[in-house]
Amino acid sequence: MAASLGPLVGAIDQGTSSTRFLVFNAETAELLSHHQVELKQEFPREGWVEQDPMEILNSVYECVEKTCEKMNELNINIANIRAIGVTNQRETTVVWDKTTGEPLYNAIVWLDLRTQSTVERLLKRIPGKNKTFSKFKTGLPLSTYFSAVKLRWLLDNVEEIKKAVEDGRALFGTIDSWLIWSLTGGKNGGIHCTDVTNASRTMLFNIHSLEWDPDLCKFFDIPMEILPTVRSSSEIYGVMKICPSRDSGALTGVPISGCLGDQHAALVGQMCFKDGQAKNTYGTGCFLLCNTGQKSVFSEHGLITTIAYKMGRDNPAFYALEGSVAIAGAVVRWLRDNLGIAKSSEEVEKLAGDVGTSYGCYFVPAFSGLYAPYWEPSARGIICGLTQFTNKNHIAFAALEAVCFQTREILDAMNKDCGIPLNQLQVDGGMTNNKILMQLQSDILCIPVVKPSMTETTALGAAMAAGAAKGIEVWSLDPGDLTAVTCERFEPQINPEESEYRYARWKKAVMKSMGWESSGGPANGKPKINAGN
């Protein structure tokens, strides 16, 4: 007889490097079971980053099935899963055929740089080539990072997509839309929707009216009929259907009722519901979000304005300032997979720990240009300050330090924009298991770093949104009802002068990484496209 624990809520956490499905107890927020699958990233050319949308979808089914099996082994009744939330890597762009349910091209990942020439072409049409021309509508600068330019590139370069748009067969979505459409029936009545947080990352969405913007769609020449319907982050979108190709029906009939971009979900999971509360997530990239309440704040220091969440159809949208860093955990994966100096992330931590210093070596991992606060797509990665004494340990340490310096840059910008310096930093994400990194971060910021003992805050945020939705109502978001979280604290252990000296040297290294690449090179010529499905 399966044990009953009261209502449970599931969360699909679809990230850049892996997919997970996690199940939480709605009353205690305890994580009961989960399963994870690592994903392939494809790099067909320099600067290109793609993933197979079918592999992503199948990884979701696999995670759901395996988690349900584990729960049965633990004697936990999966019939108590009342709702499912979805959280996802943002901006990554998929176009698929609604008649076959198949993607028309690989997903173009947020980190991808192929659109640099598209960005430059669009900039020529803007008076004064002003990158921030739509800042007050979208909160975003014109950049390779956001979905609109990726979609423009697909419409310009992939014949199958052009034809599907002409025939009225094409649907566009970020990963949340692709998953929700597929999981709620796909070509047999799947729901084509997104939430306000994911929509706010496309550069096609007006963050004040909370609607797709016809002028921006016209500027990017994107047909509005291929866009998903925009919903709140917490409402019933549809129910899970059986997947015919896998006989996967473990959670058939369970409502999908929460949807948040991964960084927004982490803000919710960290309980940052008040104006001025902030969190930093260390995943593939690094993302610092600060809740600015029901007013949108526009940065003077290179941060972007984004929707934090909208918890229900009739509830107001909350806004956040965000500092986005492209490469954080990805630098550790690069040391492992490309340089082969370590077999695992834990080994990178050990290499760094064995020396405890970079010995004057600085690593700027601008593999995808620089994001906040520079927005400099021409930058490329550099390692400088090398001597004959430098070894792989120093480079591993410099890589961890780079993550911390990049966080310091966005925290400085955040403090200038908000006017009230943060007196501690709440952190989460996979990399926060690295104690050396967390201590380094506190040393470089000169403030304490606070890590919740349950680091799955992204999935927790999606589960909270799903469980709180109207018609589900098994999870209260009332601050008085939220469980207090136990935390681990890291206090600064070096003097601020040393920290400032190292930070100044880092800034010097950043300047040397800029202006490296121009879009005129052979890698950006008109590509020969293979739809590759």
VEXDREN-2710 file (C-alpha; in Angstrom, 1 decimal):
% VEXDREN-2710
k/r/px/py/pz
1/MET/0.0/0.0/0.0
2/ALA/1.6/3.3/-1.1
3/ALA/2.0/5.9/1.7
4/SER/0.0/9.1/1.6
5/LEU/1.9/12.3/2.3
6/GLY/-0.8/14.8/1.4
7/PRO/-0.7/16.8/-1.8
8/LEU/2.4/16.6/-4.0
9/VAL/3.6/18.8/-6.9
10/GLY/6.0/17.9/-9.7
11/ALA/8.4/20.3/-11.5
12/ILE/10.0/19.8/-14.9
13/ASP/13.3/21.7/-14.8
14/GLN/14.6/21.9/-18.3
15/GLY/18.0/23.5/-18.3
16/THR/20.8/24.0/-20.8
17/SER/22.9/21.1/-19.7
18/SER/20.3/18.8/-18.2
19/THR/16.7/18.0/-17.7
20/ARG/15.2/17.1/-14.3
21/PHE/11.8/16.1/-12.9
22/LEU/11.4/16.7/-9.1
23/VAL/8.5/16.0/-6.8
24/PHE/7.9/18.1/-3.7
25/ASN/5.5/17.8/-0.7
26/ALA/3.3/20.9/-1.0
27/GLU/2.8/21.2/2.7
28/THR/6.5/21.0/3.8
29/ALA/8.3/21.9/0.5
30/GLU/10.4/18.8/1.1
31/LEU/12.0/17.3/-2.1
32/LEU/10.8/13.6/-2.2
33/SER/12.3/12.2/-5.4
34/HIS/13.9/13.3/-8.6
35/HIS/15.7/12.1/-11.8
36/GLN/18.2/13.9/-14.0
37/VAL/19.4/13.3/-17.6
38/GLU/22.4/15.2/-19.0
39/LEU/21.8/16.7/-22.5
40/LYS/24.0/17.0/-25.5
41/GLN/24.9/20.5/-26.9
42/GLU/25.9/20.6/-30.5
43/PHE/28.5/23.2/-31.8
44/PRO/28.2/22.8/-35.6
45/ARG/30.3/25.9/-36.2
46/GLU/32.3/28.3/-34.2
47/GLY/29.9/30.4/-32.0
48/TRP/26.9/28.2/-32.9
49/VAL/25.1/26.3/-30.1
50/GLU/22.2/24.0/-30.8
51/GLN/20.1/21.3/-29.1
52/ASP/17.7/18.7/-30.5
53/PRO/14.1/19.6/-29.4
54/MET/13.1/15.9/-29.6
55/GLU/16.0/14.9/-27.3
56/ILE/14.8/17.6/-24.9
57/LEU/11.2/16.4/-25.0
58/ASN/12.3/12.7/-24.6
59/SER/14.5/13.6/-21.7
60/VAL/11.4/15.1/-20.0
61/TYR/9.4/11.9/-20.5
62/GLU/12.4/9.8/-19.3
63/CYS/12.8/11.9/-16.1
64/VAL/9.0/11.8/-15.4
65/GLU/9.0/8.0/-15.9
66/LYS/12.1/7.3/-13.8
67/THR/11.0/9.6/-10.9
68/CYS/7.6/7.9/-10.8
69/GLU/9.4/4.5/-10.7
70/LYS/11.6/5.7/-7.8
71/MET/8.4/7.0/-6.0
72/ASN/6.8/3.6/-6.3
73/GLU/9.9/2.0/-4.9
74/LEU/9.7/4.5/-2.0
75/ASN/6.1/3.5/-1.6
76/ILE/4.9/7.0/-2.3
77/ASN/1.6/7.2/-4.2
78/ILE/2.0/9.1/-7.5
79/ALA/-1.7/9.7/-7.6
80/ASN/-1.1/12.4/-5.0
81/ILE/0.7/14.6/-7.6
82/ARG/-1.9/17.3/-8.1
83/ALA/-0.1/19.6/-10.5
84/ILE/3.1/20.1/-12.5
85/GLY/5.1/23.2/-13.0
86/VAL/7.5/23.9/-15.9
87/THR/10.7/25.9/-15.6
88/ASN/13.2/26.2/-18.5
89/GLN/16.3/27.6/-20.0
90/ARG/15.1/31.0/-21.4
91/GLU/15.4/32.5/-24.9
92/THR/16.3/29.2/-26.6
93/THR/14.2/29.2/-29.8
94/VAL/12.2/26.4/-31.4
95/VAL/10.1/26.4/-34.5
96/TRP/8.0/23.3/-35.2
97/ASP/5.3/21.9/-37.5
98/LYS/1.9/21.8/-35.8
99/THR/0.6/19.1/-38.3
100/THR/3.4/16.6/-37.6
101/GLY/4.5/17.7/-34.2
102/GLU/8.2/17.7/-35.4
103/PRO/10.7/20.5/-35.0
104/LEU/11.7/22.1/-38.3
105/TYR/15.3/22.8/-37.1
106/ASN/17.4/22.3/-34.0
107/ALA/16.7/24.6/-31.1
108/ILE/19.0/27.7/-31.3
109/VAL/20.4/28.0/-27.7
110/TRP/20.5/31.3/-25.8
111/LEU/24.3/31.3/-25.9
112/ASP/24.4/31.0/-29.7
113/LEU/26.2/33.8/-31.6
114/ARG/25.3/33.1/-35.3
115/THR/22.9/36.1/-35.2
116/GLN/25.7/38.7/-34.8
117/SER/25.4/39.7/-38.5
118/THR/21.6/39.8/-38.1
119/VAL/21.9/42.1/-35.1
120/GLU/24.3/44.4/-37.1
121/ARG/21.9/44.5/-40.1
122/LEU/19.0/45.4/-37.8
123/LEU/21.1/48.1/-36.0
124/LYS/21.6/49.9/-39.3
125/ARG/17.8/50.5/-39.5
126/ILE/17.8/52.2/-36.1
127/PRO/18.6/55.9/-35.8
128/GLY/22.0/56.4/-34.3
129/LYS/22.4/52.5/-34.2
130/ASN/21.0/52.6/-30.7
131/LYS/21.2/49.1/-29.2
132/THR/18.7/50.1/-26.4
133/PHE/16.0/51.4/-28.9
134/SER/13.3/49.2/-27.3
135/LYS/14.5/49.3/-23.7
136/PHE/11.4/51.1/-22.4
137/LYS/9.1/48.6/-24.1
138/THR/11.0/45.3/-23.7
139/GLY/13.6/46.1/-21.0
140/LEU/16.2/44.5/-23.3
141/PRO/19.1/45.7/-25.5
142/LEU/19.3/44.4/-29.1
143/SER/21.6/41.4/-28.7
144/THR/22.2/37.9/-30.0
145/TYR/20.9/36.6/-26.6
146/PHE/17.2/37.2/-27.1
147/SER/14.7/35.1/-29.2
148/ALA/13.6/37.6/-31.8
149/VAL/16.9/37.7/-33.6
150/LYS/17.2/33.9/-33.5
151/LEU/13.8/33.6/-35.0
152/ARG/14.6/36.2/-37.7
153/TRP/17.7/34.1/-38.6
154/LEU/15.6/30.9/-38.9
155/LEU/13.1/32.7/-41.1
156/ASP/15.9/34.0/-43.3
157/ASN/18.0/30.8/-43.5
158/VAL/15.9/27.7/-43.2
159/GLU/13.7/26.9/-46.2
160/GLU/11.5/24.4/-44.3
161/ILE/10.6/27.1/-41.8
162/LYS/9.9/29.7/-44.5
163/LYS/7.6/27.2/-46.3
164/ALA/5.9/26.1/-43.1
165/VAL/5.1/29.8/-42.2
166/GLU/3.7/30.4/-45.7
167/ASP/1.5/27.2/-45.3
168/GLY/0.3/28.2/-41.9
169/ARG/1.9/25.1/-40.3
170/ALA/4.7/26.8/-38.2
171/LEU/4.6/27.5/-34.5
172/PHE/7.3/29.4/-32.6
173/GLY/8.1/29.0/-28.9
174/THR/10.7/29.1/-26.3
175/ILE/11.4/25.7/-24.6
176/ASP/8.4/26.1/-22.2
177/SER/6.0/26.5/-25.1
178/TRP/7.5/23.5/-27.0
179/LEU/7.2/21.3/-23.9
180/ILE/3.7/22.4/-22.8
181/TRP/2.4/22.1/-26.4
182/SER/3.9/18.6/-26.7
183/LEU/2.9/17.4/-23.2
184/THR/-0.7/18.6/-23.6
185/GLY/-1.3/16.6/-26.8
186/GLY/1.0/18.0/-29.4
187/LYS/-0.5/17.8/-32.9
188/ASN/-3.7/16.4/-31.3
189/GLY/-4.9/19.6/-29.5
190/GLY/-1.7/20.7/-27.7
191/ILE/-1.9/24.1/-26.0
192/HIS/0.3/26.7/-27.6
193/CYS/1.1/29.1/-24.8
194/THR/3.9/30.8/-22.8
195/ASP/4.1/32.8/-19.6
196/VAL/4.9/36.4/-19.1
197/THR/8.4/35.7/-17.8
198/ASN/9.5/33.7/-20.9
199/ALA/7.7/36.2/-23.2
200/SER/9.6/39.0/-21.7
201/ARG/12.9/37.4/-23.0
202/THR/11.9/37.4/-26.7
203/MET/12.3/41.2/-27.5
204/LEU/8.8/41.0/-29.0
205/PHE/6.8/41.6/-25.8
206/ASN/5.7/44.8/-24.2
207/ILE/6.4/44.4/-20.5
208/HIS/3.9/47.1/-19.5
209/SER/0.8/46.1/-21.6
210/LEU/1.8/42.4/-21.2
211/GLU/1.1/41.8/-24.9
212/TRP/3.0/41.0/-28.0
213/ASP/4.0/44.3/-29.5
214/PRO/2.9/44.7/-33.2
215/ASP/5.5/47.4/-33.9
216/LEU/8.4/45.2/-32.7
217/CYS/7.0/42.2/-34.7
218/LYS/6.9/44.5/-37.7
219/PHE/10.5/45.7/-37.0
220/PHE/11.8/42.1/-36.8
221/ASP/9.3/41.1/-39.6
222/ILE/7.9/38.2/-37.6
223/PRO/4.3/37.0/-38.3
224/MET/2.3/37.3/-35.1
225/GLU/0.2/34.2/-35.9
226/ILE/3.2/31.9/-35.1
227/LEU/3.5/33.3/-31.5
228/PRO/2.1/31.5/-28.5
229/THR/-0.7/32.9/-26.3
230/VAL/0.8/34.7/-23.3
231/ARG/-0.6/33.6/-19.9
232/SER/0.3/34.2/-16.2
233/SER/3.0/32.2/-14.4
234/SER/0.4/30.4/-12.3
235/GLU/-2.8/29.0/-13.9
236/ILE/-4.0/25.8/-15.4
237/TYR/-2.8/25.7/-19.0
238/GLY/-3.9/22.1/-19.9
239/VAL/-3.4/18.5/-18.7
240/MET/-0.8/15.9/-19.3
241/LYS/-1.7/13.5/-22.2
242/ILE/-0.3/10.0/-23.0
243/CYS/2.8/10.1/-25.3
244/PRO/1.8/7.7/-28.1
245/SER/5.4/7.0/-29.2
246/ARG/6.5/6.0/-25.6
247/ASP/3.4/4.6/-24.0
248/SER/4.3/7.2/-21.3
249/GLY/1.2/7.9/-19.3
250/ALA/2.4/7.9/-15.7
251/LEU/0.9/11.4/-15.0
252/THR/-1.9/11.5/-17.6
253/GLY/-4.6/13.9/-16.6
254/VAL/-2.4/15.9/-14.1
255/PRO/-2.8/19.7/-14.8
256/ILE/0.3/21.7/-15.9
257/SER/-0.4/24.9/-13.9
258/GLY/2.9/26.7/-13.4
259/CYS/5.4/28.2/-15.9
260/LEU/8.4/30.4/-15.2
261/GLY/11.8/31.0/-16.9
262/ASP/14.5/29.3/-14.8
263/GLN/15.9/32.5/-13.3
264/HIS/12.4/33.8/-12.4
265/ALA/11.5/30.4/-10.8
266/ALA/14.7/30.6/-8.7
267/LEU/13.6/34.1/-7.5
268/VAL/10.3/32.6/-6.4
269/GLY/12.0/29.5/-4.9
270/GLN/14.3/31.8/-2.8
271/MET/11.1/33.5/-1.5
272/CYS/12.2/36.9/-2.9
273/PHE/8.7/38.3/-3.0
274/LYS/9.6/41.7/-1.5
275/ASP/10.9/44.8/-3.3
276/GLY/14.8/44.8/-3.0
277/GLN/15.2/41.0/-2.4
278/ALA/17.7/39.4/-4.7
279/LYS/19.3/36.0/-5.6
280/ASN/22.1/34.8/-7.8
281/THR/21.9/31.5/-9.6
282/TYR/25.0/29.7/-10.7
283/GLY/24.2/27.4/-13.6
284/THR/25.5/27.3/-17.2
285/GLY/25.5/31.1/-16.9
286/CYS/25.1/33.3/-13.8
287/PHE/22.0/35.4/-13.2
288/LEU/21.4/37.9/-10.5
289/LEU/17.8/39.1/-10.2
290/CYS/16.5/41.7/-7.8
291/ASN/12.7/42.1/-7.3
292/THR/11.6/45.7/-7.9
293/GLY/8.0/45.2/-7.0
294/GLN/5.1/46.2/-9.3
295/LYS/7.2/49.0/-10.9
296/SER/9.7/48.4/-13.7
297/VAL/13.1/50.0/-13.0
298/PHE/15.3/50.8/-16.0
299/SER/19.1/50.4/-15.5
300/GLU/21.7/53.0/-16.2
301/HIS/24.5/50.5/-15.7
302/GLY/23.9/47.7/-18.3
303/LEU/21.3/45.5/-16.5
304/ILE/18.1/44.5/-18.1
305/THR/14.5/44.9/-16.9
306/THR/12.4/41.7/-16.9
307/ILE/9.2/40.4/-15.6
308/ALA/9.8/38.6/-12.3
309/TYR/6.5/36.7/-12.1
310/LYS/2.7/37.1/-12.4
311/MET/1.1/34.7/-9.9
312/GLY/-2.4/34.2/-11.5
313/ARG/-4.5/35.7/-14.2
314/ASP/-6.0/38.4/-12.0
315/ASN/-2.8/39.2/-10.0
316/PRO/-0.4/42.0/-11.0
317/ALA/3.0/41.4/-12.7
318/PHE/6.1/42.0/-10.6
319/TYR/9.3/43.2/-12.2
320/ALA/13.0/42.5/-11.6
321/LEU/16.4/44.0/-12.6
322/GLU/18.7/41.3/-14.0
323/GLY/22.4/41.0/-14.5
324/SER/23.1/38.1/-16.9
325/VAL/26.5/36.4/-17.3
326/ALA/26.8/34.0/-20.2
327/ILE/29.5/31.6/-18.9
328/ALA/29.7/30.3/-15.3
329/GLY/29.3/26.5/-14.9
330/ALA/30.0/26.3/-18.6
331/VAL/33.6/27.3/-17.9
332/VAL/34.0/24.2/-15.7
333/ARG/32.4/22.0/-18.4
334/TRP/34.9/23.6/-20.9
335/LEU/37.9/22.7/-18.7
336/ARG/36.6/19.2/-18.4
337/ASP/35.4/18.5/-22.0
338/ASN/37.6/20.8/-24.2
339/LEU/40.9/21.0/-22.3
340/GLY/40.6/17.7/-20.5
341/ILE/42.4/19.0/-17.4
342/ALA/39.8/17.3/-15.1
343/LYS/37.3/14.4/-15.4
344/SER/34.6/16.1/-13.3
345/SER/33.5/19.4/-11.8
346/GLU/34.6/18.0/-8.4
347/GLU/38.1/17.5/-9.7
348/VAL/38.2/21.2/-10.9
349/GLU/37.3/22.2/-7.4
350/LYS/40.1/20.0/-6.0
351/LEU/42.7/21.4/-8.5
352/ALA/41.8/24.9/-7.5
353/GLY/41.7/24.0/-3.8
354/ASP/45.2/22.5/-3.9
355/VAL/46.8/25.9/-4.8
356/GLY/44.4/28.4/-3.3
357/THR/45.4/31.1/-5.7
358/SER/45.5/31.8/-9.5
359/TYR/49.1/33.2/-9.0
360/GLY/48.4/36.3/-11.1
361/CYS/46.6/34.4/-13.9
362/TYR/43.2/35.8/-15.0
363/PHE/40.6/34.0/-17.1
364/VAL/37.9/35.9/-19.0
365/PRO/35.5/33.2/-20.3
366/ALA/33.9/35.4/-23.0
367/PHE/33.1/32.4/-25.2
368/SER/29.8/34.0/-26.3
369/GLY/31.0/37.6/-26.1
370/LEU/30.3/39.5/-22.8
371/TYR/26.7/40.0/-21.5
372/ALA/26.0/42.4/-18.6
373/PRO/27.1/45.0/-17.9
374/TYR/29.1/45.3/-21.2
375/TRP/26.9/43.8/-23.9
376/GLU/29.9/43.4/-26.1
377/PRO/29.5/40.6/-28.6
378/SER/32.9/41.1/-30.1
379/ALA/34.7/39.9/-27.0
380/ARG/36.2/36.4/-26.8
381/GLY/37.7/34.3/-24.0
382/ILE/41.3/35.0/-22.9
383/ILE/43.6/33.6/-20.2
384/CYS/46.3/36.2/-19.3
385/GLY/49.1/36.8/-16.8
386/LEU/50.6/33.4/-17.6
387/THR/54.2/32.6/-16.6
388/GLN/56.3/29.5/-16.7
389/PHE/55.1/28.8/-13.2
390/THR/51.4/28.7/-14.2
391/ASN/49.9/25.2/-14.2
392/LYS/46.5/23.6/-14.6
393/ASN/45.7/24.2/-10.9
394/HIS/46.1/28.0/-11.3
395/ILE/43.9/27.9/-14.4
396/ALA/41.2/26.0/-12.6
397/PHE/41.4/28.6/-9.7
398/ALA/41.3/31.4/-12.2
399/ALA/38.2/29.9/-13.8
400/LEU/36.3/29.8/-10.5
401/GLU/37.5/33.3/-9.7
402/ALA/36.1/34.5/-13.1
403/VAL/32.6/33.4/-12.0
404/CYS/33.0/35.4/-8.8
405/PHE/34.4/38.5/-10.6
406/GLN/31.6/38.5/-13.1
407/THR/29.1/38.3/-10.3
408/ARG/30.9/41.3/-8.6
409/GLU/30.5/43.3/-11.8
410/ILE/26.7/42.7/-12.0
411/LEU/26.3/43.2/-8.2
412/ASP/28.1/46.6/-8.5
413/ALA/25.7/47.6/-11.3
414/MET/22.7/46.4/-9.3
415/ASN/23.8/48.5/-6.2
416/LYS/24.2/51.6/-8.4
417/ASP/20.8/51.2/-10.0
418/CYS/19.0/50.3/-6.7
419/GLY/20.8/52.8/-4.6
420/ILE/20.6/50.4/-1.6
421/PRO/23.6/48.0/-1.5
422/LEU/22.8/44.4/-0.9
423/ASN/24.2/43.4/2.5
424/GLN/24.3/39.7/1.7
425/LEU/23.8/37.6/-1.4
426/GLN/21.3/34.7/-1.6
427/VAL/22.7/32.0/-3.9
428/ASP/21.5/28.8/-5.6
429/GLY/22.2/26.5/-8.6
430/GLY/24.4/23.5/-9.2
431/MET/27.7/25.3/-8.7
432/THR/26.9/26.4/-5.2
433/ASN/27.9/22.9/-4.0
434/ASN/31.4/24.0/-4.6
435/LYS/32.5/25.4/-1.2
436/ILE/35.7/26.9/-2.6
437/LEU/33.7/28.9/-5.1
438/MET/31.2/30.1/-2.4
439/GLN/34.1/31.2/-0.1
440/LEU/35.8/33.0/-3.0
441/GLN/32.5/34.7/-3.9
442/SER/32.2/36.1/-0.4
443/ASP/35.8/37.3/-0.4
444/ILE/35.4/39.0/-3.8
445/LEU/32.1/40.7/-2.9
446/CYS/33.2/41.6/0.7
447/ILE/29.7/40.5/1.9
448/PRO/28.3/37.2/3.3
449/VAL/27.0/34.6/0.8
450/VAL/23.9/32.7/2.0
451/LYS/23.1/29.3/0.5
452/PRO/19.8/27.4/1.3
453/SER/20.4/23.8/2.4
454/MET/17.9/22.8/-0.3
455/THR/19.6/24.1/-3.5
456/GLU/16.8/23.1/-5.9
457/THR/15.2/26.5/-5.8
458/THR/14.5/26.7/-9.5
459/ALA/12.4/23.6/-9.5
460/LEU/10.9/24.6/-6.1
461/GLY/9.7/27.9/-7.6
462/ALA/8.0/26.2/-10.5
463/ALA/6.3/23.8/-8.1
464/MET/5.1/26.7/-5.9
465/ALA/3.6/28.4/-8.9
466/ALA/1.9/25.2/-10.0
467/GLY/0.6/24.3/-6.5
468/ALA/-0.7/27.9/-5.9
469/ALA/-2.7/28.1/-9.2
470/LYS/-6.4/28.7/-9.0
471/GLY/-8.2/25.4/-9.1
472/ILE/-5.2/23.6/-7.6
473/GLU/-4.6/25.6/-4.4
474/VAL/-2.4/23.1/-2.5
475/TRP/0.5/25.5/-1.9
476/SER/0.1/28.8/-0.1
477/LEU/2.4/31.7/-1.2
478/ASP/1.4/33.8/1.8
479/PRO/4.7/34.8/3.5
480/GLY/3.4/33.6/6.9
481/ASP/2.8/30.1/5.5
482/LEU/6.2/29.7/3.8
483/THR/8.6/27.3/5.5
484/ALA/11.7/28.9/6.9
485/VAL/14.7/27.7/5.1
486/THR/17.9/26.6/6.8
487/CYS/21.0/28.1/5.3
488/GLU/24.8/27.9/5.1
489/ARG/26.7/31.2/5.4
490/PHE/30.1/32.1/3.9
491/GLU/31.7/35.2/5.5
492/PRO/34.5/37.2/3.8
493/GLN/38.0/36.0/5.0
494/ILE/40.4/38.3/3.1
495/ASN/40.9/42.0/3.6
496/PRO/38.9/44.4/1.3
497/GLU/42.2/45.9/-0.1
498/GLU/43.3/42.6/-1.5
499/SER/39.9/42.0/-2.9
500/GLU/39.9/45.4/-4.7
501/TYR/43.4/44.8/-6.1
502/ARG/42.4/41.5/-7.7
503/TYR/39.1/43.0/-9.0
504/ALA/41.0/45.9/-10.6
505/ARG/43.3/43.4/-12.4
506/TRP/40.3/41.4/-13.5
507/LYS/38.8/44.6/-15.1
508/LYS/42.1/45.1/-17.0
509/ALA/41.8/41.5/-18.3
510/VAL/38.2/42.2/-19.4
511/MET/39.3/45.2/-21.5
512/LYS/41.9/43.0/-23.3
513/SER/39.2/40.5/-24.2
514/MET/37.1/43.1/-26.2
515/GLY/37.0/43.9/-29.9
516/TRP/38.4/40.5/-30.8
517/GLU/35.9/39.3/-33.3
518/SER/34.2/41.1/-36.2
519/SER/31.2/39.6/-38.0
520/GLY/32.8/39.9/-41.4
521/GLY/34.9/36.8/-41.0
522/PRO/34.3/33.5/-42.9
523/ALA/32.5/31.9/-40.0
524/ASN/29.6/34.2/-40.5
525/GLY/29.2/33.8/-44.2
526/LYS/25.8/32.6/-45.6
527/PRO/25.6/29.0/-44.2
528/LYS/24.6/25.9/-45.9
529/ILE/21.8/24.6/-43.8
530/ASN/21.1/21.0/-42.9
531/ALA/17.9/20.8/-40.9
532/GLY/19.5/17.9/-39.1
533/ASN/16.4/16.1/-37.8
END
